[in-house]
Amino acid sequence: MAKNRVVITGMGIYSPLGKGLVANHTSLYENRHGISNISILQTRLSDILPAGEIKCSNDELRAGTRFTSKFIPRSVLLSTFAIEEALDQAGLLAHKNIDLYYATTVGGIDISENLVESRLQRDEVDYAGFQYHDCGASSSLLGDYYGFTGRRYAISTACSSSANCIGKAAQDILTGKSMYALAGGADALCRFTLNGFNSLMILDKDLSNPMDNRRRGLNLGEAAAFLTLESETNAIERGATILGYVSGYGNTNDSHHQTASSEVGIGAQLAMRAALKDAGLQPKDISYINAHGTGTINNDLSEGNAVQEVFEKVPPIASTKSYTGHTLAASGSVEAIFSVLSLQYNEVYPSLRFGEAIEGHRFASFSECYSTEVQHVLSNALGFGGNCSSLIFSKA
């Protein structure tokens, strides 16, 4: 009997490249990034550190929803559009028996930090605003908002969070625990993360150069992205359009360091090998690697070293964080959607501004989108604390 497979029947995204799949694909194809000076987030670093900021205020975002409270986290507000696009494309907008796998690291910190600042200034504070601080509160908010009757998860494993949501959802579909799954995540820019990454001295004050020997650090970004998943059998029975397959998943933890990857990238190696084994594929079968590629000295060297250990001949490899900035917990699902777009359009998306291969790597990235046959895409998401995940997406 043929193995039942996990299929993608809907995708939704709101990123610095625009609102929706069409806007994001157009920017990818035209090599247009969404990184600029910060203007929505109120921070002393607004003219110093560029970021992939969505140019829409919280009030403007909330106006497009049924939320009325001023304390709804920005990541939740961003999520509503991406969720509705993903469900609508799948033909499940009115469906309620859906399991939600939600990833975030910021949660409601953007609201909490404003309340803390008011408290420090001895202003009157409405402490009810802290109720959405926890990451799990965002999952509950969205589940209640849409009336989902399925299970609700909140996964926060740093930068691999939404990749793990997709992987966990796929596993639950294969084992029959889930019929319909909405998997992805969202993170919004806030002062806490901006200052935190700045204190680590890994932010670039100019546009970042991931996968490049001249790299100096990363640009942060914000986004929301979700995939609707179900079994192939179920999708065929209800006549849904299959966009692609989640064919492989691997998750490991090398516990090397709180924020740095090991030089040889042992966690990344193990995750990629596990994903390939799960998919029943060989390294030579991979058409394109969507690298984690943050643009930091450590990450890109480590990830590239890991790739060289797994792939005798490295396929086209690039980092789409050069378009969006690093969207943290959302990055795995953002790049999952970019991977499926690569499969649909037979295109590979570049490391914008790439110019020089990293010393010690026997492969080079590329700087512009181009057309080629794409059958299987491997997408890496490597989190702080050594939590490393790899997903493989295959053509429908």
C-alpha positions in Angstrom: 0.0 0.0 0.0 1.3 3.4 -0.9 2.2 5.7 2.0 -0.3 8.4 2.7 1.3 11.8 2.2 0.9 15.3 3.8 -0.1 17.9 1.3 -0.3 21.7 1.4 -3.7 23.0 0.2 -3.5 26.6 1.3 -0.9 29.3 2.1 -1.1 32.8 3.5 1.5 35.4 4.2 2.0 39.0 5.3 5.6 40.0 5.1 7.8 43.1 4.4 7.5 42.0 0.7 3.7 42.7 0.8 0.3 41.3 1.8 -0.5 38.0 0.2 1.1 35.4 -2.0 0.9 37.4 -5.2 2.8 40.4 -3.7 5.4 38.2 -2.2 6.0 36.1 -5.3 6.3 39.3 -7.4 9.0 40.7 -5.1 10.9 37.4 -5.1 10.8 37.2 -8.8 11.8 40.8 -9.3 14.6 40.7 -6.7 13.0 43.4 -4.6 13.6 43.4 -0.9 11.4 44.9 1.9 14.1 46.2 4.2 14.1 49.9 5.2 14.5 52.4 8.0 12.2 51.7 10.9 9.2 54.0 11.1 6.3 52.2 12.8 8.1 50.9 15.9 9.1 53.7 18.2 12.8 53.2 19.0 15.9 55.2 19.4 17.5 52.8 16.8 15.1 53.8 14.0 17.7 55.7 12.0 20.6 53.3 12.9 19.3 49.8 12.2 17.3 48.9 9.1 14.7 46.2 9.3 12.0 44.3 7.4 9.2 46.3 8.9 5.6 46.1 7.6 4.5 49.7 7.1 1.1 49.5 8.8 0.3 50.6 12.3 -1.4 48.5 14.9 -4.5 50.7 14.7 -4.6 50.2 10.9 -4.1 46.4 11.3 -6.8 46.2 13.9 -9.2 48.1 11.7 -9.2 45.1 9.3 -10.2 42.7 12.0 -13.0 42.1 14.6 -10.6 42.8 17.5 -11.4 45.8 19.5 -8.9 45.7 22.4 -5.9 48.0 22.0 -3.9 45.2 23.8 -4.0 42.6 21.0 -0.3 41.8 20.1 0.9 43.0 16.7 1.9 39.4 15.8 -1.7 38.3 16.3 -3.0 41.2 14.2 -0.6 40.3 11.4 -1.6 36.6 11.7 -5.3 37.2 10.9 -4.7 38.1 7.2 -2.2 35.2 6.6 -4.5 32.7 8.3 -7.5 33.8 6.3 -5.6 33.6 3.0 -4.3 30.1 3.9 -7.8 28.8 4.8 -9.5 30.5 1.9 -7.1 29.0 -0.7 -7.7 25.6 0.9 -11.5 26.1 0.7 -11.7 25.8 4.5 -12.5 29.4 5.6 -15.7 28.4 7.3 -14.3 25.1 8.7 -13.9 24.9 12.5 -12.4 21.5 13.2 -8.9 22.7 12.6 -5.8 22.1 14.8 -3.7 25.2 15.2 0.1 25.0 15.4 1.2 28.5 16.2 4.8 29.7 16.6 6.0 33.0 18.1 8.9 34.3 20.3 7.7 37.8 20.8 4.2 36.9 21.8 2.7 40.0 23.5 6.1 41.6 24.4 5.4 44.5 22.1 2.3 45.4 24.3 4.1 44.6 27.6 7.1 46.7 26.9 4.9 49.8 26.3 3.0 49.1 29.6 6.3 48.7 31.5 7.6 52.0 30.1 4.4 53.7 31.2 4.8 52.2 34.7 8.4 53.5 34.9 7.2 56.9 34.0 4.5 56.6 36.8 1.7 56.9 34.3 -1.6 55.1 35.0 -1.3 51.5 33.7 -4.1 49.1 32.7 -2.6 45.8 34.0 -5.1 43.8 31.9 -2.8 44.5 29.0 -0.3 41.9 30.3 -2.7 39.0 29.9 -1.5 38.4 26.3 2.2 38.5 27.2 2.7 34.8 27.1 3.3 33.0 23.8 0.4 30.6 24.5 -2.0 33.5 24.8 -1.5 34.3 21.1 -2.5 30.8 20.1 -5.6 31.0 22.4 -6.5 34.4 21.0 -6.5 33.2 17.4 -8.2 29.9 18.2 -11.0 31.8 19.9 -11.2 34.5 17.2 -11.8 31.9 14.5 -13.8 29.5 16.7 -11.4 26.6 16.0 -12.5 23.5 17.9 -9.3 21.5 17.3 -6.2 21.4 19.5 -4.1 24.5 19.9 -0.4 24.5 20.2 2.2 27.2 21.0 5.7 26.3 19.9 8.6 28.6 20.8 12.0 27.1 19.8 13.5 30.4 18.7 14.2 30.7 15.0 13.1 27.1 14.3 9.6 27.6 15.8 7.3 27.7 12.8 9.4 25.0 11.0 8.7 22.8 14.0 5.0 23.7 13.8 4.9 22.5 10.2 6.9 19.3 11.1 4.7 18.5 14.1 1.5 19.1 12.2 2.7 16.8 9.4 3.5 14.1 11.9 0.1 14.4 13.5 -1.6 14.2 10.1 0.3 11.0 9.2 -0.6 9.4 12.5 -4.2 10.3 12.2 -4.2 12.7 15.2 -5.1 15.6 12.9 -7.4 16.0 9.9 -6.8 19.6 9.1 -3.9 21.6 10.4 -3.0 25.3 10.2 0.7 25.5 10.9 2.9 28.6 10.9 3.7 31.6 13.0 4.3 35.3 13.4 6.6 37.7 15.1 6.5 41.4 15.2 9.3 43.9 15.6 9.6 45.2 19.2 12.2 47.1 21.2 13.0 44.0 23.3 14.2 41.9 20.4 15.8 44.8 18.5 17.8 45.8 21.6 18.5 42.2 22.5 20.0 41.3 19.1 21.9 44.6 19.1 23.4 43.7 22.5 24.7 40.5 20.9 26.4 42.7 18.3 25.1 40.7 15.4 22.9 43.3 13.6 24.1 45.0 10.4 23.7 48.7 10.2 23.3 48.4 6.4 21.5 45.9 4.2 22.8 42.4 5.2 24.8 40.1 3.0 23.9 36.6 3.9 25.9 33.7 2.5 28.6 36.2 1.5 32.2 36.5 2.6 31.6 40.2 3.4 28.7 39.5 5.7 28.6 41.6 8.9 25.4 40.6 10.6 21.6 40.3 10.2 18.6 42.6 9.6 15.6 41.8 11.7 12.1 41.6 10.2 8.5 40.8 11.0 6.0 38.6 9.3 3.1 36.1 9.6 2.9 33.0 7.5 0.7 29.9 7.6 0.2 26.7 5.7 -3.0 24.6 5.6 -2.1 20.9 5.7 -4.0 17.6 5.4 -3.6 14.1 4.1 -3.3 13.5 0.4 -6.3 11.1 0.6 -8.5 13.7 2.3 -7.5 16.4 -0.2 -8.3 14.2 -3.2 -11.6 13.1 -1.7 -12.8 16.7 -1.2 -11.4 17.9 -4.6 -8.8 20.3 -3.1 -5.9 21.7 -5.2 -2.6 20.2 -4.0 0.1 22.9 -3.9 2.9 20.7 -2.8 4.0 18.0 -0.3 5.7 18.2 3.1 7.8 15.2 2.4 10.5 15.3 5.0 11.2 16.7 8.5 14.1 16.6 10.9 14.6 18.3 14.3 17.7 18.0 16.4 19.5 19.9 19.2 23.2 20.0 19.5 23.2 22.1 22.7 26.4 23.8 21.6 25.8 27.3 22.8 22.9 29.6 23.8 23.2 31.7 20.7 25.9 30.3 18.5 26.1 27.3 16.2 29.0 24.8 16.3 31.7 25.4 13.7 30.9 22.2 11.9 27.2 22.6 12.3 26.5 19.2 13.8 22.9 20.1 14.6 22.2 21.2 11.1 23.9 18.2 9.7 21.7 15.8 11.7 18.5 17.7 10.9 19.2 17.7 7.2 20.1 14.0 7.2 17.0 13.2 9.2 14.8 15.2 6.8 16.3 13.4 3.8 15.7 10.0 5.5 12.1 10.9 6.4 11.5 11.9 2.8 13.2 8.8 1.3 15.5 11.0 -0.7 19.2 11.3 -1.4 21.1 14.5 -1.3 21.4 14.5 -5.1 17.6 14.7 -5.3 17.4 18.2 -3.7 17.0 20.9 -6.4 17.4 24.0 -4.2 18.4 24.8 -0.6 16.6 27.7 1.1 19.3 28.3 3.8 18.7 29.6 7.2 21.4 32.2 6.2 21.0 34.9 8.8 24.1 36.9 7.6 26.0 36.5 10.8 29.7 35.5 10.7 28.9 32.3 12.8 25.7 31.1 11.3 26.6 31.2 7.6 30.0 29.6 8.1 28.5 26.9 10.3 25.5 26.2 8.1 27.7 26.1 5.0 30.1 23.7 6.6 27.2 21.4 7.5 25.8 21.6 4.0 29.2 20.5 2.6 29.2 17.5 4.9 25.8 16.4 3.7 26.0 17.2 0.0 28.8 16.0 -2.1 27.6 18.4 -4.8 25.8 21.4 -3.3 22.7 22.4 -5.2 21.7 26.0 -5.7 21.7 27.6 -2.2 20.6 31.0 -1.1 19.1 32.9 1.8 15.8 34.7 1.3 16.3 36.6 4.5 18.1 39.1 2.2 14.5 40.0 1.1 12.6 40.0 4.4 15.2 40.3 7.2 15.2 37.6 9.9 11.5 37.2 10.9 12.5 35.0 13.9 9.7 32.5 14.8 7.9 33.2 11.5 11.0 32.6 9.4 10.4 28.8 9.0 6.9 29.3 7.7 7.8 32.3 5.6 10.5 30.3 3.9 8.3 27.2 3.6 6.0 29.3 1.5 8.9 30.6 -0.6 10.0 27.0 -1.0 6.6 26.0 -2.3 6.5 29.0 -4.7 9.9 27.8 -6.0 8.3 24.4 -6.7 5.2 26.0 -8.4 7.1 28.4 -10.6 10.3 26.5 -11.2 12.4 29.4 -9.8 15.2 29.6 -7.3 15.3 32.8 -5.1 18.7 34.3 -4.4 20.8 35.8 -1.7 20.4 39.4 -2.8 23.6 41.4 -2.8 25.7 38.2 -3.0 29.1 38.8 -4.4 31.8 36.6 -2.9 31.8 33.0 -1.7 32.6 32.4 2.0 36.2 31.4 2.5 36.4 27.7 3.1 33.2 26.8 1.3 33.4 25.0 -2.0 30.1 26.4 -3.2 28.8 29.9 -4.0 25.3 31.4 -3.7 23.8 33.6 -6.4 22.3 37.2 -6.5 19.3 37.0 -8.8 16.2 34.9 -9.3 16.4 32.4 -12.2 14.3 29.6 -13.7 15.3 26.0 -13.4 13.5 22.7 -12.9 12.7 22.3 -9.2 11.4 19.0 -7.7 12.5 19.1 -4.1 13.4 22.0 -1.8 15.2 21.7 1.5 14.6 24.6 3.9 16.7 25.1 7.0 15.7 26.8 10.3 18.4 26.9 12.9 17.4 28.3 16.3 19.2 29.7 19.3 20.1 27.0 21.8 21.0 24.7 19.0 17.4 23.7 18.0 17.9 22.9 14.3 15.1 21.9 11.9 15.0 21.0 8.3 11.9 20.6 6.1 11.7 19.1 2.6 8.9 20.2 0.2 8.2 18.4 -3.0 6.4 19.2 -6.2 2.7 18.3 -6.5 
